[in-house]
């Protein structure tokens, strides 16, 4: 298993983010928007689906974007790769999320956040979040929302660590007992966000 620690130093070069991480092996991580058809991405999508299914959710509660949906307008898929080009993590964001009152161009939904099992613990998920949020804010997105599951306790803790808070279920997740919805404002002042509720990672 990889034993690297992220340095937290990011270098952005147009559409690609380069991050140095060490110390066991000197290498670099790049994050870029890619097609879901690129090398290694389908493997991560399949692993993500298998992981969700392995937790015991009923089939109707496993609501995941597929490769064709990633290619729709307004959807961006970010891929983290090491210096050899191996895909280590993914995260998608969908602009114009409908949270109940019709599509809102100021909101975007984070989806399919997943990191390869052998690359966990390196801070890759946090780096993906930072890149996704930075780009979203630059496009004028005010708030990022997401859905995770009641059994995804590590994911809930990760999002809470990065400033996400529990909110009422929205859109297609309304009425799904296993869905936990969260949100994060990308604005410092004048926040127009969903009503927040206290976060609990134990349901």
N, C-alpha and C positions, 0 to 999 in steps of 0.2 A: 504494500500500500504506500502511496505517496506520503511523505512527511515534510511538506513544505509549509512555511508560515508566510502569509501575505504581508508585504511591507507597507501597503497602503499608499504607495506612490504611483499615481496614475499619469500617463502621458497620452494625450489625445492627438491623433493625427487624422483630421477630417472625420471619416465615419468609423475609424478603428480606435479603440482604446487599448493601450499597452500598459500592463502592470507587471512590475518586477516582483517576484516572490522567491524566497529562499528559506533556510540556509542549506538544506541537505544537498541540493543540486541547484546551480545557478541557471535559472530559466526565466521565461517571461510568459505572461498570459495576455492574450488579445481578445477584445470583445468587439464584435461587429454585427450589423444587421445582415442576415443571410436568408437565402431561400431554404424552405424545409427540405428541399431535394439535395442539398449539399452533403458532402461526405460526413458521415458520423451523426448527422442530425436525426435521421430516421431511427437510428439505434437508441438515441436518448429519448425520443418520443415513445418508442416501444417500451423501454425500461420504465419510463414514467407511468405509462398505462398499467404495466404489470405491478408496479409498486402500489398504485392506488387500489387495484383489484385485490392485492394480497392483504390489505388491511381489513377486508371483510365488509366493505360497503355493498349494499344491494346494487345490481346493475343499473337500475334507473337513477341512482344517486351519483353515478360516476359521469359527470358532465365535463367532457374534455374537448378542446379544439383539435381537429384533425388537420392533416397536411393541406388539404384543399382550402380549408378555412384560413390557414395562415397566408394564403396567396390572395386573399380578398383585399380590396382597397381599405386603407386605414388600419391594417394589421402589420405589425413589425415583429420579427422574430430575431432576438439577440442570441448570439452563440459565443461562448467562451472557449477558446482553444489554447493549448500550450504551444511551446515553440516548435514542436514537431508537427503541429496541425491537428492533433487529436482533440475532438470535441469533448469538453468536460462538463459543460453546463448550458442550459437554455432558459430563456424567459421571453414571453410574448406580451405585447401590449396592444389593446384594441381601442382606438380612439372613438369618441362619440357614443359612450356607453349609455344605455337606457336603464335608469335606476327607478323607473316607475312613471315618469311623466313625459316619456318620449326621449329620443336620443339627445344627449347633451354634449355638445362639442367641447365643453370645458372639462369633461370627465373622461377618464380612460380606465379600462380594466386590465389589470395584470393577470396573466394566465400562463399555465404550463411551466411554472418555475420548477426546475429540476437540476440536480447536480449528480454526476456519476458517483456511484458508491465509493470508488477508490479515490475520489478527489474531495470528499467531504472533510470538513474541519479546516480547510485552507482559506476560508473567507470568500470563496467564489460567489456564493449566493448574495452576499452583501455587496460585492463589486458589481454584479449584474444589476442589483436593485439601484445602486448609485447611478450607473450609466443610463438605465431605463428612465429613472426619475429626472435626471439632468436633461436628457433629450426631450422628455415630455414637457417639462417646464419651459424649455426653449420654444416649443410649438404653441405655448399658451394654455397648456393643460393646467387646470386649477387643482384637481384632485385625482388621485389614483385610488381605485377601489379594487377589491379582489374577493374571491371566494376560496375557502379551504374547507377541510372536513373536521368534524368533531374528533376524529381519531388521528388527525395530523397534528399532534401536540408540539413536536419540534418546529413545524412550520408556523404554528400560531406564535410560539415563543420568538422565532426569528423575526417575524413581521412586527411584533410588539417592540422588540429591541430596536427596530429601525423606524419607529414612530407611528406604526399603524395601530388603530383602535377599533374595537368591535362596534359595528353599526347594524341597524336592522337589515334583514334580508332584502335583496333587491332583484328586480328583473326575473329571470328564469329560475332563480334560487328560492323565491318566495314559497313557503310551505314545505320546503325540503328539510326534514328533521336533522339530517346529517350535515347540513351546510352552515358554515360560520362565515359571515361576511365582515370585512374590515375595510378601513379607508385611511388615507393620509392626505392631508392638505399640502399642496406645493406652494402655498402662499404664506407669507409671514403675517400680513395684516389683511383685514376685510375678508376673512374666510367665509365662503359660502359652501358649507359642507353638510353631509348627512348628519343627523342627530347622533351623537356618540353615546355609547353605553359602556359601563365598566368592563374591562377585558378580563376574561377568565379562561385560562388554558386548560381547565379541568371541567368537562361537562358531564 
